[in-house]
């Protein structure tokens, strides 16, 4: 899978090539490329922003360099790839969206700055408006990095143990169960005996119960959605109850 990050600050996102993501890049499962929007400006002073029409505070990124940066990617891949604009006005990013995006071959992230980007180029190239939460950041680079990390984990071959992606928080609509490692006792706290039993069904049942309890306590919004989904699955065909 190929990620293209359109940004004015490429150095901010180059640190993605570390840890699990870095190993996946080296193995050829992923490619992450930063595209400096400033390289595509036609302004002799290398400017990419100007004052907004109608007045207001701050500067606005201009349409032309953003469009030309996207077009350079499109020409290289031979198509107009899906383009995600990172904005507080977008749909909130979820694990389900990460799985969906992981099915793409090429994915473009557009990182805004200043007071945003000229609406006309957004209408021309953007396919998805996505937010990582209800707060405002200086630019789109950090949200892009969050999304690349989450999406990458869904790409086949990226995780060395595929199970570690299948049973994490949100994969089944619940938060992940608590985990323990050696030693068996630490500061007076012992590992739950069921995990030492070797009884796989009892362990699975305990983990399910712990996931449900933790979700109910910490994320009641997820718990309600989980209950609604389970109720829908247990209805008989044709039932309206």
C-alpha positions as a printed NumPy array, in Angstrom:
array([[  0.   ,   0.   ,   0.   ],
       [  1.25 ,   3.465,  -0.912],
       [  0.672,   6.554,   1.24 ],
       [  1.254,  10.045,  -0.141],
       [  1.203,  12.881,   2.391],
       [  0.75 ,  16.352,   0.891],
       [  2.21 ,  18.817,   3.38 ],
       [  4.087,  22.073,   3.847],
       [  6.193,  20.455,   6.575],
       [  7.498,  17.074,   5.334],
       [  9.997,  16.742,   8.191],
       [  7.083,  16.386,  10.627],
       [  5.913,  13.091,   9.134],
       [  9.178,  11.412,   8.194],
       [  9.451,   9.858,  11.65 ],
       [  6.724,   7.421,  10.591],
       [  9.444,   5.175,   9.18 ],
       [ 10.229,   3.61 ,  12.567],
       [  9.152,   0.591,  14.628],
       [  6.449,  -1.625,  13.056],
       [  5.771,   0.833,  10.237],
       [  9.463,   1.152,   9.434],
       [  9.899,  -2.616,   9.242],
       [  6.858,  -2.883,   6.97 ],
       [  8.336,  -0.241,   4.668],
       [ 11.657,  -2.087,   4.525],
       [  9.828,  -5.332,   3.759],
       [  7.908,  -3.725,   0.911],
       [  4.436,  -3.966,   2.44 ],
       [  4.112,  -0.164,   2.648],
       [  5.509,   2.935,   0.98 ],
       [  5.204,   6.342,   2.635],
       [  6.091,   9.411,   0.606],
       [  5.892,  13.049,   1.617],
       [  5.013,  15.554,  -1.099],
       [  6.048,  19.126,  -0.327],
       [  3.225,  21.362,  -1.542],
       [  5.612,  24.295,  -1.599],
       [  7.551,  22.623,  -4.437],
       [  4.548,  23.193,  -6.711],
       [  3.958,  26.902,  -6.209],
       [  4.35 ,  29.202,  -9.197],
       [  5.05 ,  32.208,  -6.982],
       [  8.581,  33.542,  -7.383],
       [  8.81 ,  34.058,  -3.627],
       [  7.762,  30.449,  -2.979],
       [  4.52 ,  31.493,  -1.289],
       [  1.618,  29.086,  -1.011],
       [ -0.842,  31.239,   0.956],
       [ -2.721,  34.52 ,   0.664],
       [ -5.372,  36.579,   2.449],
       [ -8.934,  35.19 ,   2.33 ],
       [-11.564,  37.019,   0.302],
       [-14.119,  38.669,   2.544],
       [-11.594,  39.342,   5.274],
       [-10.875,  37.443,   8.437],
       [ -7.909,  36.434,  10.525],
       [ -4.964,  34.504,   9.169],
       [ -3.906,  33.248,   5.772],
       [ -5.374,  30.628,   3.459],
       [ -3.51 ,  27.993,   1.452],
       [ -4.019,  28.637,  -2.257],
       [ -5.627,  26.188,  -4.651],
       [ -2.971,  25.99 ,  -7.375],
       [ -0.01 ,  24.464,  -5.488],
       [ -2.276,  21.997,  -3.678],
       [ -3.894,  20.908,  -6.933],
       [ -0.583,  20.545,  -8.769],
       [  0.891,  18.49 ,  -5.91 ],
       [ -2.076,  16.112,  -6.067],
       [ -1.892,  15.946,  -9.855],
       [  1.779,  14.96 ,  -9.661],
       [  0.801,  11.964,  -7.532],
       [ -2.137,  11.114,  -9.809],
       [  0.079,  11.134, -12.896],
       [  2.623,   8.898, -11.201],
       [  0.101,   6.24 , -10.146],
       [ -1.954,   6.487, -13.321],
       [ -5.259,   7.296, -11.596],
       [ -6.917,   9.83 ,  -9.307],
       [ -6.355,   8.206,  -5.895],
       [ -8.631,   8.654,  -2.928],
       [ -7.739,  11.893,  -1.16 ],
       [ -8.354,  12.438,   2.563],
       [ -8.462,  15.991,   3.886],
       [ -7.702,  16.149,   7.602],
       [-10.156,  18.612,   9.137],
       [-12.222,  19.032,  12.334],
       [-15.24 ,  19.278,  10.013],
       [-14.832,  15.676,   8.845],
       [-16.265,  12.37 ,  10.012],
       [-14.566,  11.011,  13.13 ],
       [-11.951,   8.382,  12.3  ],
       [-12.751,   4.852,  13.5  ],
       [-11.261,   1.372,  13.349],
       [-13.87 ,   0.419,  10.75 ],
       [-12.637,   3.281,   8.556],
       [ -9.062,   2.067,   8.999],
       [-10.06 ,  -1.357,   7.678],
       [-11.847,   0.238,   4.729],
       [ -8.923,   2.469,   3.775],
       [ -6.509,  -0.462,   4.073],
       [ -8.148,  -1.987,   0.993],
       [ -6.863,   0.883,  -1.175],
       [ -3.629,   0.61 ,  -3.136],
       [ -2.865,   4.345,  -3.121],
       [ -4.062,   6.842,  -0.544],
       [ -3.401,  10.597,  -0.423],
       [ -3.539,  12.684,   2.756],
       [ -3.933,  16.441,   2.405],
       [ -2.608,  18.387,   5.394],
       [ -3.947,  21.894,   5.809],
       [ -2.319,  24.755,   7.691],
       [ -2.982,  28.383,   8.598],
       [ -6.735,  29.043,   8.339],
       [ -7.326,  26.176,   5.927],
       [ -7.332,  25.627,   2.167],
       [ -9.182,  27.332,  -0.685],
       [-12.533,  25.543,  -0.959],
       [-12.302,  25.216,  -4.736],
       [ -9.402,  22.772,  -4.678],
       [-11.076,  20.755,  -1.926],
       [-14.112,  20.374,  -4.164],
       [-11.847,  19.289,  -7.015],
       [ -9.66 ,  16.628,  -5.38 ],
       [-10.929,  15.626,  -1.916],
       [-12.968,  12.427,  -1.598],
       [-13.028,  12.098,   2.204],
       [-13.165,  14.649,   5.022],
       [-11.85 ,  13.069,   8.226],
       [-11.25 ,  14.25 ,  11.805],
       [ -9.399,  12.424,  14.579],
       [-11.357,  14.22 ,  17.307],
       [-13.254,  17.304,  18.369],
       [-10.309,  19.624,  18.897],
       [ -8.164,  21.877,  16.727],
       [ -4.51 ,  21.238,  15.857],
       [ -1.966,  23.458,  14.121],
       [ -2.081,  21.373,  10.955],
       [ -3.034,  18.046,   9.436],
       [  0.312,  16.311,   9.831],
       [ -0.345,  14.705,  13.215],
       [ -3.806,  13.425,  12.19 ],
       [ -2.275,  12.027,   8.991],
       [  0.355,  10.181,  11.022],
       [ -2.322,   8.757,  13.338],
       [ -4.336,   7.507,  10.379],
       [ -1.347,   6.041,   8.527],
       [ -0.366,   4.129,  11.651],
       [ -3.876,   2.738,  12.223],
       [ -4.453,   1.878,   8.557],
       [ -1.036,   0.261,   8.148],
       [ -1.812,  -2.267,  10.856],
       [ -4.701,  -3.539,   8.727],
       [ -2.49 ,  -4.155,   5.671],
       [ -1.573,  -7.852,   5.254],
       [  1.994,  -8.603,   6.259],
       [  2.548,  -5.502,   8.382],
       [  1.994,  -7.197,  11.746],
       [  4.286, -10.152,  12.358],
       [  1.565, -11.88 ,  14.407],
       [ -1.77 , -11.283,  12.693],
       [ -3.641, -12.201,  15.859],
       [ -2.347,  -9.051,  17.543],
       [ -4.438,  -7.074,  15.071],
       [ -7.506,  -9.282,  15.357],
       [ -8.038,  -9.057,  19.104],
       [ -7.18 ,  -5.461,  19.936],
       [ -9.552,  -2.789,  21.169],
       [-12.461,  -1.994,  18.819],
       [-11.966,  -5.037,  16.564],
       [-15.042,  -6.743,  18.007],
       [-16.762,  -3.578,  19.198],
       [-15.222,  -3.836,  22.668],
       [-12.138,  -2.56 ,  24.447],
       [ -9.286,  -5.017,  24.823],
       [ -9.082,  -7.203,  27.938],
       [ -6.255,  -6.629,  30.482],
       [ -2.912,  -8.281,  29.717],
       [ -0.22 ,  -9.687,  32.041],
       [  3.373, -10.893,  31.745],
       [  6.122, -12.164,  34.067],
       [  6.588, -12.159,  37.015],
       [  3.46 , -13.83 ,  38.379],
       [  3.438, -11.385,  41.303],
       [  4.54 ,  -7.759,  41.246],
       [  4.167,  -5.304,  44.148],
       [  1.667,  -7.642,  45.742],
       [ -0.466,  -7.892,  42.611],
       [ -0.925, -11.391,  41.199],
       [ -1.772, -12.54 ,  37.689],
       [ -5.394, -13.795,  37.567],
       [ -5.281, -17.574,  38.196],
       [ -7.37 , -18.383,  35.111],
       [ -4.527, -17.166,  32.873],
       [ -2.194, -19.724,  34.487],
       [ -4.661, -22.587,  34.152],
       [ -3.903, -23.578,  30.566],
       [ -7.654, -24.014,  29.991],
       [ -8.169, -22.191,  26.697],
       [-11.955, -21.941,  26.84 ],
       [-11.927, -20.592,  30.388],
       [ -9.278, -18.06 ,  29.377],
       [-11.317, -16.992,  26.336],
       [-14.452, -16.642,  28.46 ],
       [-12.581, -14.59 ,  31.083],
       [-11.146, -12.288,  28.431],
       [-14.577, -11.754,  26.887],
       [-16.05 , -10.943,  30.293],
       [-13.225,  -8.536,  31.066],
       [-13.622,  -6.797,  27.688],
       [-17.32 ,  -6.342,  28.289],
       [-16.834,  -5.049,  31.829],
       [-14.072,  -2.644,  30.802],
       [-16.084,  -1.293,  27.867],
       [-19.174,  -0.798,  30.028],
       [-17.182,   1.128,  32.65 ],
       [-14.857,   3.179,  30.451],
       [-16.752,   3.653,  27.194],
       [-20.521,   3.489,  27.777],
       [-21.079,   4.824,  24.252],
       [-19.291,   1.786,  22.767],
       [-21.114,  -0.504,  25.182],
       [-24.51 ,   0.709,  24.01 ],
       [-23.548,   0.206,  20.363],
       [-22.252,  -3.264,  21.191],
       [-25.525,  -4.18 ,  22.878],
       [-27.555,  -2.843,  19.959],
       [-25.476,  -4.835,  17.491],
       [-25.895,  -8.019,  19.534],
       [-29.64 ,  -7.486,  19.754],
       [-29.783,  -7.088,  15.99 ],
       [-27.819, -10.305,  15.472],
       [-30.124, -12.331,  17.74 ],
       [-33.354, -11.285,  16.029],
       [-34.979, -14.012,  13.986],
       [-35.289, -13.423,  10.214],
       [-38.405, -11.383,   9.542],
       [-38.738, -10.352,  13.185],
       [-39.529,  -6.716,  13.937],
       [-39.162,  -7.002,  17.722]])
